[in-house]
């Protein structure tokens, strides 16, 4: 039997059912069905809170031949995805690793392409830009009314009913498994939402000397356009420019958010941890080039007209024009 390139890859996914449990379980099940069909391995890092859905999820997901569920009992109310990824990694035995979240659509063409690039040593790592879908875009994708390639065409044609925003950089990472230990895995001091992924990505990029200090490194301003990113997002985003040039995106499936969540309240304290760890990357001297400058140069060097990428420059603030129903737009406008 010929060896599949996916024999060398493990996908790492954290699972915590303390929020939207049925949505997460549905996505985890679909991920298993899709990925096991190509012989790829998945390891879930599972926060076992002792509930019925924890037991059901463990039994259901473990029934797939290429899936392992690494469970850790917890009574901590905080979600710690760093811990879950670290316990999942203990089960990894393959050469390559894909760090993924359960909300990401399993695009086999995208995974095949970047696994081949990683194996060919084109780069020691790849951070994949991620487009967040609306409820409509998610429904159409799940019902197979559209595929990722067609979604990408819609994105660059300025369709907005399907899309919320683009994250570039995003934490979707193809890497060598050995590097996970070299950089110390994920930092478990980060609890709740925010910055544990940026911290890991920065340490991984520094390990390969792919990121440099800049005076505005700790600028925490976000932007709609990936090319207007500043601070550490700009420095990590520079590593995503080849993927943007190739219009290679992962797609994040829509889900509801709780109105009040301690998970998201932790962002401020996590940012302070993040800053304390990376002071060496805040420097004096000249500012690095903008991503707009670098992307235009990249297009020129590759014979690509910049006009083909107009959607990447769209930096209109807010989500209101991207909500796919009148009700969602109205709720956004009145801050509900």
Order of alpha helices (4+ residues) and beta strands (2+ residues): beta-alpha-beta-alpha-beta-alpha-beta-alpha-beta-beta-alpha-alpha-beta-beta-alpha-alpha-alpha-alpha-beta-alpha-alpha-alpha-alpha
